[in-house]
Amino acid sequence: MAKKASGRKYGRKASKKVEKAMHEKKRGTLRSGSGKKVTSRKQAIAIGLSEARREGGKVPAKKTSRKRSSAKTARKK
């Protein structure tokens, strides 16, 4: 039987930062890195997690895209 992973995925700092970012988004004061107003809920969450990550909070690493190797994409005869 597989062992179930325990514990929280995100820490309290991450929760607080996301909450703050969402509040700013609602008021219309949240800005992205380029200075534009943030209207997307997903972007607000990403900004909150990014800030928590910068301050050493418990946040999983960003997902990275993987490139396929040319051998796998080559056609089979």
N, CA, C and O atoms as a Tripos MOL2 file, in Angstrom:
@<TRIPOS>MOLECULE
protein
  308   307    77     0     0
PROTEIN
NO_CHARGES

@<TRIPOS>ATOM
      1 N           0.8350   -1.1860    0.0000 N.3       1 MET1
      2 CA          0.0000    0.0000    0.0000 C.3       1 MET1
      3 C           0.8790    1.2480    0.0000 C.2       1 MET1
      4 O           1.8340    1.3500    0.7700 O.2       1 MET1
      5 N           0.5440    2.1890   -0.8710 N.am      2 ALA2
      6 CA          1.3450    3.4070   -1.0050 C.3       2 ALA2
      7 C           1.1370    4.3260    0.1930 C.2       2 ALA2
      8 O           0.0470    4.4100    0.7580 O.2       2 ALA2
      9 N           2.2040    5.0050    0.5560 N.am      3 LYS3
     10 CA          2.1580    5.9280    1.6750 C.3       3 LYS3
     11 C           1.5390    7.2490    1.2220 C.2       3 LYS3
     12 O           1.9100    7.7870    0.1780 O.2       3 LYS3
     13 N           0.6160    7.7580    1.9930 N.am      4 LYS4
     14 CA         -0.0410    9.0160    1.6300 C.3       4 LYS4
     15 C           0.8340   10.1990    2.0610 C.2       4 LYS4
     16 O           1.3340   10.2340    3.1850 O.2       4 LYS4
     17 N           1.0090   11.1600    1.1570 N.am      5 ALA5
     18 CA          1.8080   12.3390    1.4710 C.3       5 ALA5
     19 C           1.0540   13.2040    2.4710 C.2       5 ALA5
     20 O          -0.1340   13.4790    2.2990 O.2       5 ALA5
     21 N           1.7490   13.6260    3.5070 N.am      6 SER6
     22 CA          1.0960   14.4370    4.5230 C.3       6 SER6
     23 C           1.6760   15.8430    4.5160 C.2       6 SER6
     24 O           2.7290   16.0890    3.9280 O.2       6 SER6
     25 N           0.9930   16.7420    5.1610 N.am      7 GLY7
     26 CA          1.4880   18.1120    5.2760 C.3       7 GLY7
     27 C           0.8630   19.0280    4.2410 C.2       7 GLY7
     28 O           0.1850   18.5920    3.3100 O.2       7 GLY7
     29 N           1.1110   20.2870    4.4340 N.am      8 ARG8
     30 CA          0.5500   21.2920    3.5440 C.3       8 ARG8
     31 C           1.4340   21.5100    2.3340 C.2       8 ARG8
     32 O           2.6590   21.4200    2.4180 O.2       8 ARG8
     33 N           0.8020   21.7960    1.2110 N.am      9 LYS9
     34 CA          1.5460   22.0720   -0.0130 C.3       9 LYS9
     35 C           2.0670   23.5070    0.0040 C.2       9 LYS9
     36 O           3.1760   23.7850   -0.4540 O.2       9 LYS9
     37 N           1.2500   24.4120    0.5400 N.am     10 TYR10
     38 CA          1.6100   25.8240    0.6260 C.3      10 TYR10
     39 C           1.6290   26.2530    2.0960 C.2      10 TYR10
     40 O           0.8090   25.7970    2.8930 O.2      10 TYR10
     41 N           2.5690   27.1310    2.4440 N.am     11 GLY11
     42 CA          2.6980   27.6010    3.8170 C.3      11 GLY11
     43 C           1.7810   28.7850    4.1110 C.2      11 GLY11
     44 O           1.0600   29.2520    3.2290 O.2      11 GLY11
     45 N           1.8120   29.2660    5.3490 N.am     12 ARG12
     46 CA          0.9760   30.3970    5.7590 C.3      12 ARG12
     47 C           1.3590   31.6810    5.0380 C.2      12 ARG12
     48 O           0.4970   32.4870    4.6860 O.2      12 ARG12
     49 N           2.6580   31.8670    4.8220 N.am     13 LYS13
     50 CA          3.1380   33.0810    4.1490 C.3      13 LYS13
     51 C           2.5550   33.1640    2.7350 C.2      13 LYS13
     52 O           2.1480   34.2340    2.2830 O.2      13 LYS13
     53 N           2.5230   32.0230    2.0470 N.am     14 ALA14
     54 CA          1.9750   31.9750    0.6950 C.3      14 ALA14
     55 C           0.4960   32.3470    0.7170 C.2      14 ALA14
     56 O           0.0150   33.0900   -0.1390 O.2      14 ALA14
     57 N          -0.2150   31.8170    1.7090 N.am     15 SER15
     58 CA         -1.6440   32.0850    1.8420 C.3      15 SER15
     59 C          -1.9030   33.5740    2.0470 C.2      15 SER15
     60 O          -2.8030   34.1470    1.4350 O.2      15 SER15
     61 N          -1.1010   34.1940    2.9160 N.am     16 LYS16
     62 CA         -1.2680   35.6150    3.2130 C.3      16 LYS16
     63 C          -0.9470   36.4820    1.9930 C.2      16 LYS16
     64 O          -1.6400   37.4620    1.7180 O.2      16 LYS16
     65 N           0.1010   36.1150    1.2720 N.am     17 LYS17
     66 CA          0.5160   36.8920    0.0960 C.3      17 LYS17
     67 C          -0.5350   36.8220   -1.0110 C.2      17 LYS17
     68 O          -0.8270   37.8250   -1.6620 O.2      17 LYS17
     69 N          -1.0990   35.6350   -1.2180 N.am     18 VAL18
     70 CA         -2.1370   35.4670   -2.2380 C.3      18 VAL18
     71 C          -3.3850   36.2370   -1.8310 C.2      18 VAL18
     72 O          -4.0210   36.8870   -2.6610 O.2      18 VAL18
     73 N          -3.7310   36.1630   -0.5530 N.am     19 GLU19
     74 CA         -4.8960   36.8870   -0.0380 C.3      19 GLU19
     75 C          -4.7330   38.3970   -0.2660 C.2      19 GLU19
     76 O          -5.6770   39.0740   -0.6740 O.2      19 GLU19
     77 N          -3.5430   38.9090   -0.0020 N.am     20 LYS20
     78 CA         -3.2460   40.3320   -0.1700 C.3      20 LYS20
     79 C          -3.3290   40.7310   -1.6490 C.2      20 LYS20
     80 O          -3.8890   41.7730   -1.9880 O.2      20 LYS20
     81 N          -2.7620   39.8830   -2.5260 N.am     21 ALA21
     82 CA         -2.7780   40.1540   -3.9640 C.3      21 ALA21
     83 C          -4.2100   40.1610   -4.5010 C.2      21 ALA21
     84 O          -4.5620   40.9980   -5.3320 O.2      21 ALA21
     85 N          -5.0340   39.2200   -4.0210 N.am     22 MET22
     86 CA         -6.4230   39.1480   -4.4630 C.3      22 MET22
     87 C          -7.1950   40.3880   -4.0140 C.2      22 MET22
     88 O          -8.0330   40.9100   -4.7500 O.2      22 MET22
     89 N          -6.9040   40.8470   -2.8050 N.am     23 HIS23
     90 CA         -7.5600   42.0360   -2.2700 C.3      23 HIS23
     91 C          -7.2020   43.2660   -3.1110 C.2      23 HIS23
     92 O          -8.0620   44.0870   -3.4290 O.2      23 HIS23
     93 N          -5.9210   43.3770   -3.4620 N.am     24 GLU24
     94 CA         -5.4590   44.4920   -4.3010 C.3      24 GLU24
     95 C          -6.1050   44.4300   -5.6870 C.2      24 GLU24
     96 O          -6.4710   45.4550   -6.2600 O.2      24 GLU24
     97 N          -6.2380   43.2040   -6.2160 N.am     25 LYS25
     98 CA         -6.8650   43.0290   -7.5320 C.3      25 LYS25
     99 C          -8.3080   43.5170   -7.4930 C.2      25 LYS25
    100 O          -8.7670   44.2000   -8.4080 O.2      25 LYS25
    101 N          -9.0170   43.1610   -6.4260 N.am     26 LYS26
    102 CA        -10.4190   43.5690   -6.2640 C.3      26 LYS26
    103 C         -10.5570   45.0880   -6.2280 C.2      26 LYS26
    104 O         -11.4920   45.6530   -6.7960 O.2      26 LYS26
    105 N          -9.6020   45.7470   -5.5450 N.am     27 ARG27
    106 CA         -9.6410   47.2110   -5.4400 C.3      27 ARG27
    107 C          -9.1130   47.8970   -6.6980 C.2      27 ARG27
    108 O          -9.3150   49.0960   -6.8940 O.2      27 ARG27
    109 N          -8.4270   47.1180   -7.5550 N.am     28 GLY28
    110 CA         -7.8880   47.6780   -8.7970 C.3      28 GLY28
    111 C          -6.5320   48.3350   -8.6380 C.2      28 GLY28
    112 O          -6.1390   49.1620   -9.4620 O.2      28 GLY28
    113 N          -5.8050   47.9690   -7.5730 N.am     29 THR29
    114 CA         -4.4990   48.5750   -7.3400 C.3      29 THR29
    115 C          -3.3420   47.6220   -7.6250 C.2      29 THR29
    116 O          -2.1800   48.0210   -7.5350 O.2      29 THR29
    117 N          -3.6440   46.3650   -7.9680 N.am     30 LEU30
    118 CA         -2.5880   45.3870   -8.2300 C.3      30 LEU30
    119 C          -2.0180   45.6050   -9.6230 C.2      30 LEU30
    120 O          -2.7590   45.7010  -10.6020 O.2      30 LEU30
    121 N          -0.7080   45.6810   -9.7020 N.am     31 ARG31
    122 CA         -0.0250   45.9030  -10.9860 C.3      31 ARG31
    123 C           0.9340   44.7530  -11.2680 C.2      31 ARG31
    124 O           1.4920   44.1440  -10.3560 O.2      31 ARG31
    125 N           1.1060   44.4750  -12.5460 N.am     32 SER32
    126 CA          2.0490   43.4370  -12.9460 C.3      32 SER32
    127 C           3.4430   44.0550  -13.0430 C.2      32 SER32
    128 O           3.6120   45.2480  -12.7890 O.2      32 SER32
    129 N           4.4200   43.2630  -13.4020 N.am     33 GLY33
    130 CA          5.8000   43.7450  -13.5060 C.3      33 GLY33
    131 C           5.9680   44.8600  -14.5160 C.2      33 GLY33
    132 O           6.8200   45.7310  -14.3440 O.2      33 GLY33
    133 N           5.1620   44.8440  -15.5690 N.am     34 SER34
    134 CA          5.2590   45.8690  -16.6120 C.3      34 SER34
    135 C           4.5050   47.1410  -16.2250 C.2      34 SER34
    136 O           4.5730   48.1470  -16.9310 O.2      34 SER34
    137 N           3.7840   47.0910  -15.1000 N.am     35 GLY35
    138 CA          3.0660   48.2770  -14.6320 C.3      35 GLY35
    139 C           1.6050   48.3220  -15.0260 C.2      35 GLY35
    140 O           0.8850   49.2530  -14.6670 O.2      35 GLY35
    141 N           1.1570   47.2880  -15.7860 N.am     36 LYS36
    142 CA         -0.2500   47.2520  -16.2050 C.3      36 LYS36
    143 C          -1.1300   46.7290  -15.0780 C.2      36 LYS36
    144 O          -0.6790   45.9540  -14.2330 O.2      36 LYS36
    145 N          -2.3810   47.1560  -15.0720 N.am     37 LYS37
    146 CA         -3.3370   46.7170  -14.0500 C.3      37 LYS37
    147 C          -3.6810   45.2440  -14.2690 C.2      37 LYS37
    148 O          -3.9300   44.8120  -15.3950 O.2      37 LYS37
    149 N          -3.6910   44.4860  -13.1780 N.am     38 VAL38
    150 CA         -4.0100   43.0560  -13.2340 C.3      38 VAL38
    151 C          -5.5190   42.8720  -13.1090 C.2      38 VAL38
    152 O          -6.1340   43.3750  -12.1690 O.2      38 VAL38
    153 N          -6.1180   42.1440  -14.0670 N.am     39 THR39
    154 CA         -7.5550   41.8700  -14.0200 C.3      39 THR39
    155 C          -7.8270   40.3760  -13.8880 C.2      39 THR39
    156 O          -8.9320   39.9750  -13.5240 O.2      39 THR39
    157 N          -6.8330   39.5590  -14.1800 N.am     40 SER40
    158 CA         -6.9850   38.1130  -14.1450 C.3      40 SER40
    159 C          -6.7820   37.5570  -12.7370 C.2      40 SER40
    160 O          -5.8290   37.9190  -12.0460 O.2      40 SER40
    161 N          -7.6930   36.6670  -12.3190 N.am     41 ARG41
    162 CA         -7.6100   36.0200  -11.0120 C.3      41 ARG41
    163 C          -6.3540   35.1530  -10.9380 C.2      41 ARG41
    164 O          -5.6510   35.1540   -9.9270 O.2      41 ARG41
    165 N          -6.0760   34.4110  -12.0180 N.am     42 LYS42
    166 CA         -4.9140   33.5270  -12.0630 C.3      42 LYS42
    167 C          -3.6170   34.3160  -11.9390 C.2      42 LYS42
    168 O          -2.6740   33.8790  -11.2790 O.2      42 LYS42
    169 N          -3.5780   35.4870  -12.5810 N.am     43 GLN43
    170 CA         -2.3750   36.3080  -12.5270 C.3      43 GLN43
    171 C          -2.1580   36.8550  -11.1100 C.2      43 GLN43
    172 O          -1.0220   36.9540  -10.6460 O.2      43 GLN43
    173 N          -3.2450   37.2050  -10.4330 N.am     44 ALA44
    174 CA         -3.1550   37.7070   -9.0650 C.3      44 ALA44
    175 C          -2.5940   36.6220   -8.1440 C.2      44 ALA44
    176 O          -1.7500   36.9010   -7.2920 O.2      44 ALA44
    177 N          -3.0620   35.3970   -8.3170 N.am     45 ILE45
    178 CA         -2.5640   34.2740   -7.5230 C.3      45 ILE45
    179 C          -1.0820   34.0490   -7.8090 C.2      45 ILE45
    180 O          -0.2950   33.8280   -6.8890 O.2      45 ILE45
    181 N          -0.7050   34.1070   -9.0830 N.am     46 ALA46
    182 CA          0.6930   33.9120   -9.4730 C.3      46 ALA46
    183 C           1.5980   34.9690   -8.8560 C.2      46 ALA46
    184 O           2.7130   34.6610   -8.4350 O.2      46 ALA46
    185 N           1.1310   36.2050   -8.8000 N.am     47 ILE47
    186 CA          1.9100   37.2880   -8.2020 C.3      47 ILE47
    187 C           2.0870   37.0430   -6.7040 C.2      47 ILE47
    188 O           3.1820   37.2260   -6.1720 O.2      47 ILE47
    189 N           1.0230   36.6330   -6.0260 N.am     48 GLY48
    190 CA          1.0890   36.3330   -4.5950 C.3      48 GLY48
    191 C           2.0570   35.2090   -4.2910 C.2      48 GLY48
    192 O           2.8430   35.3020   -3.3480 O.2      48 GLY48
    193 N           2.0080   34.1410   -5.0840 N.am     49 LEU49
    194 CA          2.9050   33.0000   -4.8820 C.3      49 LEU49
    195 C           4.3550   33.3900   -5.1640 C.2      49 LEU49
    196 O           5.2740   32.9490   -4.4750 O.2      49 LEU49
    197 N           4.5420   34.2160   -6.1780 N.am     50 SER50
    198 CA          5.8760   34.6770   -6.5430 C.3      50 SER50
    199 C           6.4990   35.4900   -5.4080 C.2      50 SER50
    200 O           7.6770   35.3290   -5.0910 O.2      50 SER50
    201 N           5.6960   36.3620   -4.8010 N.am     51 GLU51
    202 CA          6.1770   37.1840   -3.6770 C.3      51 GLU51
    203 C           6.5280   36.3070   -2.4770 C.2      51 GLU51
    204 O           7.5330   36.5380   -1.8050 O.2      51 GLU51
    205 N           5.6960   35.3040   -2.2150 N.am     52 ALA52
    206 CA          5.9470   34.3850   -1.0980 C.3      52 ALA52
    207 C           7.2180   33.5870   -1.3480 C.2      52 ALA52
    208 O           8.0090   33.3610   -0.4320 O.2      52 ALA52
    209 N           7.4070   33.1630   -2.5870 N.am     53 ARG53
    210 CA          8.5930   32.3900   -2.9770 C.3      53 ARG53
    211 C           9.8650   33.2240   -2.7590 C.2      53 ARG53
    212 O          10.8820   32.7210   -2.2800 O.2      53 ARG53
    213 N           9.7780   34.5190   -3.1270 N.am     54 ARG54
    214 CA         10.9120   35.4350   -2.9880 C.3      54 ARG54
    215 C          11.2970   35.6270   -1.5140 C.2      54 ARG54
    216 O          12.4730   35.7930   -1.1900 O.2      54 ARG54
    217 N          10.2960   35.6010   -0.6300 N.am     55 GLU55
    218 CA         10.5410   35.8130    0.7930 C.3      55 GLU55
    219 C          10.7950   34.5050    1.5560 C.2      55 GLU55
    220 O          10.8480   34.4990    2.7860 O.2      55 GLU55
    221 N          10.9470   33.4160    0.8290 N.am     56 GLY56
    222 CA         11.3070   32.1460    1.4500 C.3      56 GLY56
    223 C          10.1480   31.3620    2.0220 C.2      56 GLY56
    224 O          10.3560   30.5130    2.8890 O.2      56 GLY56
    225 N           8.9350   31.6180    1.5680 N.am     57 GLY57
    226 CA          7.7720   30.8750    2.0440 C.3      57 GLY57
    227 C           7.7320   29.4780    1.4590 C.2      57 GLY57
    228 O           8.4440   29.1720    0.5020 O.2      57 GLY57
    229 N           6.8880   28.6250    2.0460 N.am     58 LYS58
    230 CA          6.7620   27.2520    1.5580 C.3      58 LYS58
    231 C           5.8210   27.2330    0.3590 C.2      58 LYS58
    232 O           4.5980   27.2020    0.4960 O.2      58 LYS58
    233 N           6.4360   27.2520   -0.8190 N.am     59 VAL59
    234 CA          5.6930   27.2570   -2.0810 C.3      59 VAL59
    235 C           6.3960   26.3010   -3.0260 C.2      59 VAL59
    236 O           7.6150   26.3910   -3.1730 O.2      59 VAL59
    237 N           5.6780   25.3800   -3.6790 N.am     60 PRO60
    238 CA          6.3350   24.4860   -4.6340 C.3      60 PRO60
    239 C           6.9610   25.2770   -5.7730 C.2      60 PRO60
    240 O           6.5050   26.3720   -6.1010 O.2      60 PRO60
    241 N           8.0010   24.7220   -6.3720 N.am     61 ALA61
    242 CA          8.6980   25.3880   -7.4800 C.3      61 ALA61
    243 C           7.7700   25.5350   -8.6710 C.2      61 ALA61
    244 O           6.8120   24.7770   -8.8230 O.2      61 ALA61
    245 N           8.0580   26.5100   -9.5090 N.am     62 LYS62
    246 CA          7.2640   26.7390  -10.7130 C.3      62 LYS62
    247 C           7.3370   25.5360  -11.6370 C.2      62 LYS62
    248 O           8.3590   24.8540  -11.6990 O.2      62 LYS62
    249 N           6.2630   25.2800  -12.3480 N.am     63 LYS63
    250 CA          6.2470   24.2060  -13.3400 C.3      63 LYS63
    251 C           7.0290   24.6850  -14.5560 C.2      63 LYS63
    252 O           6.8830   25.8300  -14.9840 O.2      63 LYS63
    253 N           7.8620   23.8020  -15.1100 N.am     64 THR64
    254 CA          8.6160   24.1640  -16.3080 C.3      64 THR64
    255 C           8.2130   23.2510  -17.4470 C.2      64 THR64
    256 O           7.9180   22.0750  -17.2380 O.2      64 THR64
    257 N           8.2010   23.7930  -18.6460 N.am     65 SER65
    258 CA          7.8280   22.9840  -19.8000 C.3      65 SER65
    259 C           9.0390   22.1610  -20.2330 C.2      65 SER65
    260 O          10.1760   22.6310  -20.1940 O.2      65 SER65
    261 N           8.7720   20.9350  -20.6420 N.am     66 ARG66
    262 CA          9.8530   20.0530  -21.0880 C.3      66 ARG66
    263 C           9.8110   19.9330  -22.5990 C.2      66 ARG66
    264 O           8.7410   19.7760  -23.1880 O.2      66 ARG66
    265 N          10.9700   20.0070  -23.2220 N.am     67 LYS67
    266 CA         11.0440   19.8500  -24.6740 C.3      67 LYS67
    267 C          11.1440   18.3660  -25.0000 C.2      67 LYS67
    268 O          11.8090   17.6080  -24.2940 O.2      67 LYS67
    269 N          10.4880   17.9670  -26.0580 N.am     68 ARG68
    270 CA         10.5460   16.5670  -26.4760 C.3      68 ARG68
    271 C          11.8540   16.3150  -27.2070 C.2      68 ARG68
    272 O          12.3560   17.1850  -27.9190 O.2      68 ARG68
    273 N          12.3920   15.1410  -27.0310 N.am     69 SER69
    274 CA         13.6200   14.7960  -27.7490 C.3      69 SER69
    275 C          13.2560   14.4450  -29.1760 C.2      69 SER69
    276 O          12.1500   13.9810  -29.4520 O.2      69 SER69
    277 N          14.2010   14.6700  -30.0850 N.am     70 SER70
    278 CA         13.9530   14.4350  -31.5100 C.3      70 SER70
    279 C          13.7530   12.9530  -31.7990 C.2      70 SER70
    280 O          13.0830   12.6040  -32.7710 O.2      70 SER70
    281 N          14.3230   12.0730  -30.9750 N.am     71 ALA71
    282 CA         14.1910   10.6390  -31.1800 C.3      71 ALA71
    283 C          12.7550   10.1800  -30.9790 C.2      71 ALA71
    284 O          12.2850    9.2990  -31.6990 O.2      71 ALA71
    285 N          12.0580   10.7550  -30.0240 N.am     72 LYS72
    286 CA         10.6810   10.3590  -29.7610 C.3      72 LYS72
    287 C           9.7280   10.8700  -30.8290 C.2      72 LYS72
    288 O           8.7270   10.2250  -31.1390 O.2      72 LYS72
    289 N          10.0440   12.0270  -31.3880 N.am     73 THR73
    290 CA          9.1350   12.6170  -32.3790 C.3      73 THR73
    291 C           9.3980   12.1020  -33.8000 C.2      73 THR73
    292 O           8.6180   12.3580  -34.7180 O.2      73 THR73
    293 N          10.4960   11.3800  -33.9630 N.am     74 ALA74
    294 CA         10.8200   10.8210  -35.2810 C.3      74 ALA74
    295 C           9.7820    9.7760  -35.6670 C.2      74 ALA74
    296 O           9.2770    9.0430  -34.8160 O.2      74 ALA74
    297 N           9.4720    9.7170  -36.9460 N.am     75 ARG75
    298 CA          8.4610    8.7640  -37.4250 C.3      75 ARG75
    299 C           8.9710    7.3370  -37.4050 C.2      75 ARG75
    300 O          10.1420    7.0690  -37.6740 O.2      75 ARG75
    301 N           8.0640    6.4310  -37.0800 N.am     76 LYS76
    302 CA          8.3970    5.0030  -37.1170 C.3      76 LYS76
    303 C           8.0130    4.4490  -38.4700 C.2      76 LYS76
    304 O           6.9780    4.8200  -39.0220 O.2      76 LYS76
    305 N           8.8470    3.5500  -39.0220 N.am     77 LYS77
    306 CA          8.5420    2.9580  -40.3320 C.3      77 LYS77
    307 C           7.9940    1.5770  -40.1900 C.2      77 LYS77
    308 O           7.6830    0.9300  -41.1900 O.2      77 LYS77
@<TRIPOS>BOND
     1     1     2 1
     2     2     3 1
     3     3     4 2
     4     3     5 am
     5     5     6 1
     6     6     7 1
     7     7     8 2
     8     7     9 am
     9     9    10 1
    10    10    11 1
    11    11    12 2
    12    11    13 am
    13    13    14 1
    14    14    15 1
    15    15    16 2
    16    15    17 am
    17    17    18 1
    18    18    19 1
    19    19    20 2
    20    19    21 am
    21    21    22 1
    22    22    23 1
    23    23    24 2
    24    23    25 am
    25    25    26 1
    26    26    27 1
    27    27    28 2
    28    27    29 am
    29    29    30 1
    30    30    31 1
    31    31    32 2
    32    31    33 am
    33    33    34 1
    34    34    35 1
    35    35    36 2
    36    35    37 am
    37    37    38 1
    38    38    39 1
    39    39    40 2
    40    39    41 am
    41    41    42 1
    42    42    43 1
    43    43    44 2
    44    43    45 am
    45    45    46 1
    46    46    47 1
    47    47    48 2
    48    47    49 am
    49    49    50 1
    50    50    51 1
    51    51    52 2
    52    51    53 am
    53    53    54 1
    54    54    55 1
    55    55    56 2
    56    55    57 am
    57    57    58 1
    58    58    59 1
    59    59    60 2
    60    59    61 am
    61    61    62 1
    62    62    63 1
    63    63    64 2
    64    63    65 am
    65    65    66 1
    66    66    67 1
    67    67    68 2
    68    67    69 am
    69    69    70 1
    70    70    71 1
    71    71    72 2
    72    71    73 am
    73    73    74 1
    74    74    75 1
    75    75    76 2
    76    75    77 am
    77    77    78 1
    78    78    79 1
    79    79    80 2
    80    79    81 am
    81    81    82 1
    82    82    83 1
    83    83    84 2
    84    83    85 am
    85    85    86 1
    86    86    87 1
    87    87    88 2
    88    87    89 am
    89    89    90 1
    90    90    91 1
    91    91    92 2
    92    91    93 am
    93    93    94 1
    94    94    95 1
    95    95    96 2
    96    95    97 am
    97    97    98 1
    98    98    99 1
    99    99   100 2
   100    99   101 am
   101   101   102 1
   102   102   103 1
   103   103   104 2
   104   103   105 am
   105   105   106 1
   106   106   107 1
   107   107   108 2
   108   107   109 am
   109   109   110 1
   110   110   111 1
   111   111   112 2
   112   111   113 am
   113   113   114 1
   114   114   115 1
   115   115   116 2
   116   115   117 am
   117   117   118 1
   118   118   119 1
   119   119   120 2
   120   119   121 am
   121   121   122 1
   122   122   123 1
   123   123   124 2
   124   123   125 am
   125   125   126 1
   126   126   127 1
   127   127   128 2
   128   127   129 am
   129   129   130 1
   130   130   131 1
   131   131   132 2
   132   131   133 am
   133   133   134 1
   134   134   135 1
   135   135   136 2
   136   135   137 am
   137   137   138 1
   138   138   139 1
   139   139   140 2
   140   139   141 am
   141   141   142 1
   142   142   143 1
   143   143   144 2
   144   143   145 am
   145   145   146 1
   146   146   147 1
   147   147   148 2
   148   147   149 am
   149   149   150 1
   150   150   151 1
   151   151   152 2
   152   151   153 am
   153   153   154 1
   154   154   155 1
   155   155   156 2
   156   155   157 am
   157   157   158 1
   158   158   159 1
   159   159   160 2
   160   159   161 am
   161   161   162 1
   162   162   163 1
   163   163   164 2
   164   163   165 am
   165   165   166 1
   166   166   167 1
   167   167   168 2
   168   167   169 am
   169   169   170 1
   170   170   171 1
   171   171   172 2
   172   171   173 am
   173   173   174 1
   174   174   175 1
   175   175   176 2
   176   175   177 am
   177   177   178 1
   178   178   179 1
   179   179   180 2
   180   179   181 am
   181   181   182 1
   182   182   183 1
   183   183   184 2
   184   183   185 am
   185   185   186 1
   186   186   187 1
   187   187   188 2
   188   187   189 am
   189   189   190 1
   190   190   191 1
   191   191   192 2
   192   191   193 am
   193   193   194 1
   194   194   195 1
   195   195   196 2
   196   195   197 am
   197   197   198 1
   198   198   199 1
   199   199   200 2
   200   199   201 am
   201   201   202 1
   202   202   203 1
   203   203   204 2
   204   203   205 am
   205   205   206 1
   206   206   207 1
   207   207   208 2
   208   207   209 am
   209   209   210 1
   210   210   211 1
   211   211   212 2
   212   211   213 am
   213   213   214 1
   214   214   215 1
   215   215   216 2
   216   215   217 am
   217   217   218 1
   218   218   219 1
   219   219   220 2
   220   219   221 am
   221   221   222 1
   222   222   223 1
   223   223   224 2
   224   223   225 am
   225   225   226 1
   226   226   227 1
   227   227   228 2
   228   227   229 am
   229   229   230 1
   230   230   231 1
   231   231   232 2
   232   231   233 am
   233   233   234 1
   234   234   235 1
   235   235   236 2
   236   235   237 am
   237   237   238 1
   238   238   239 1
   239   239   240 2
   240   239   241 am
   241   241   242 1
   242   242   243 1
   243   243   244 2
   244   243   245 am
   245   245   246 1
   246   246   247 1
   247   247   248 2
   248   247   249 am
   249   249   250 1
   250   250   251 1
   251   251   252 2
   252   251   253 am
   253   253   254 1
   254   254   255 1
   255   255   256 2
   256   255   257 am
   257   257   258 1
   258   258   259 1
   259   259   260 2
   260   259   261 am
   261   261   262 1
   262   262   263 1
   263   263   264 2
   264   263   265 am
   265   265   266 1
   266   266   267 1
   267   267   268 2
   268   267   269 am
   269   269   270 1
   270   270   271 1
   271   271   272 2
   272   271   273 am
   273   273   274 1
   274   274   275 1
   275   275   276 2
   276   275   277 am
   277   277   278 1
   278   278   279 1
   279   279   280 2
   280   279   281 am
   281   281   282 1
   282   282   283 1
   283   283   284 2
   284   283   285 am
   285   285   286 1
   286   286   287 1
   287   287   288 2
   288   287   289 am
   289   289   290 1
   290   290   291 1
   291   291   292 2
   292   291   293 am
   293   293   294 1
   294   294   295 1
   295   295   296 2
   296   295   297 am
   297   297   298 1
   298   298   299 1
   299   299   300 2
   300   299   301 am
   301   301   302 1
   302   302   303 1
   303   303   304 2
   304   303   305 am
   305   305   306 1
   306   306   307 1
   307   307   308 2
@<TRIPOS>SUBSTRUCTURE
     1 MET1         2 RESIDUE 1 A MET
     2 ALA2         6 RESIDUE 1 A ALA
     3 LYS3        10 RESIDUE 1 A LYS
     4 LYS4        14 RESIDUE 1 A LYS
     5 ALA5        18 RESIDUE 1 A ALA
     6 SER6        22 RESIDUE 1 A SER
     7 GLY7        26 RESIDUE 1 A GLY
     8 ARG8        30 RESIDUE 1 A ARG
     9 LYS9        34 RESIDUE 1 A LYS
    10 TYR10       38 RESIDUE 1 A TYR
    11 GLY11       42 RESIDUE 1 A GLY
    12 ARG12       46 RESIDUE 1 A ARG
    13 LYS13       50 RESIDUE 1 A LYS
    14 ALA14       54 RESIDUE 1 A ALA
    15 SER15       58 RESIDUE 1 A SER
    16 LYS16       62 RESIDUE 1 A LYS
    17 LYS17       66 RESIDUE 1 A LYS
    18 VAL18       70 RESIDUE 1 A VAL
    19 GLU19       74 RESIDUE 1 A GLU
    20 LYS20       78 RESIDUE 1 A LYS
    21 ALA21       82 RESIDUE 1 A ALA
    22 MET22       86 RESIDUE 1 A MET
    23 HIS23       90 RESIDUE 1 A HIS
    24 GLU24       94 RESIDUE 1 A GLU
    25 LYS25       98 RESIDUE 1 A LYS
    26 LYS26      102 RESIDUE 1 A LYS
    27 ARG27      106 RESIDUE 1 A ARG
    28 GLY28      110 RESIDUE 1 A GLY
    29 THR29      114 RESIDUE 1 A THR
    30 LEU30      118 RESIDUE 1 A LEU
    31 ARG31      122 RESIDUE 1 A ARG
    32 SER32      126 RESIDUE 1 A SER
    33 GLY33      130 RESIDUE 1 A GLY
    34 SER34      134 RESIDUE 1 A SER
    35 GLY35      138 RESIDUE 1 A GLY
    36 LYS36      142 RESIDUE 1 A LYS
    37 LYS37      146 RESIDUE 1 A LYS
    38 VAL38      150 RESIDUE 1 A VAL
    39 THR39      154 RESIDUE 1 A THR
    40 SER40      158 RESIDUE 1 A SER
    41 ARG41      162 RESIDUE 1 A ARG
    42 LYS42      166 RESIDUE 1 A LYS
    43 GLN43      170 RESIDUE 1 A GLN
    44 ALA44      174 RESIDUE 1 A ALA
    45 ILE45      178 RESIDUE 1 A ILE
    46 ALA46      182 RESIDUE 1 A ALA
    47 ILE47      186 RESIDUE 1 A ILE
    48 GLY48      190 RESIDUE 1 A GLY
    49 LEU49      194 RESIDUE 1 A LEU
    50 SER50      198 RESIDUE 1 A SER
    51 GLU51      202 RESIDUE 1 A GLU
    52 ALA52      206 RESIDUE 1 A ALA
    53 ARG53      210 RESIDUE 1 A ARG
    54 ARG54      214 RESIDUE 1 A ARG
    55 GLU55      218 RESIDUE 1 A GLU
    56 GLY56      222 RESIDUE 1 A GLY
    57 GLY57      226 RESIDUE 1 A GLY
    58 LYS58      230 RESIDUE 1 A LYS
    59 VAL59      234 RESIDUE 1 A VAL
    60 PRO60      238 RESIDUE 1 A PRO
    61 ALA61      242 RESIDUE 1 A ALA
    62 LYS62      246 RESIDUE 1 A LYS
    63 LYS63      250 RESIDUE 1 A LYS
    64 THR64      254 RESIDUE 1 A THR
    65 SER65      258 RESIDUE 1 A SER
    66 ARG66      262 RESIDUE 1 A ARG
    67 LYS67      266 RESIDUE 1 A LYS
    68 ARG68      270 RESIDUE 1 A ARG
    69 SER69      274 RESIDUE 1 A SER
    70 SER70      278 RESIDUE 1 A SER
    71 ALA71      282 RESIDUE 1 A ALA
    72 LYS72      286 RESIDUE 1 A LYS
    73 THR73      290 RESIDUE 1 A THR
    74 ALA74      294 RESIDUE 1 A ALA
    75 ARG75      298 RESIDUE 1 A ARG
    76 LYS76      302 RESIDUE 1 A LYS
    77 LYS77      306 RESIDUE 1 A LYS
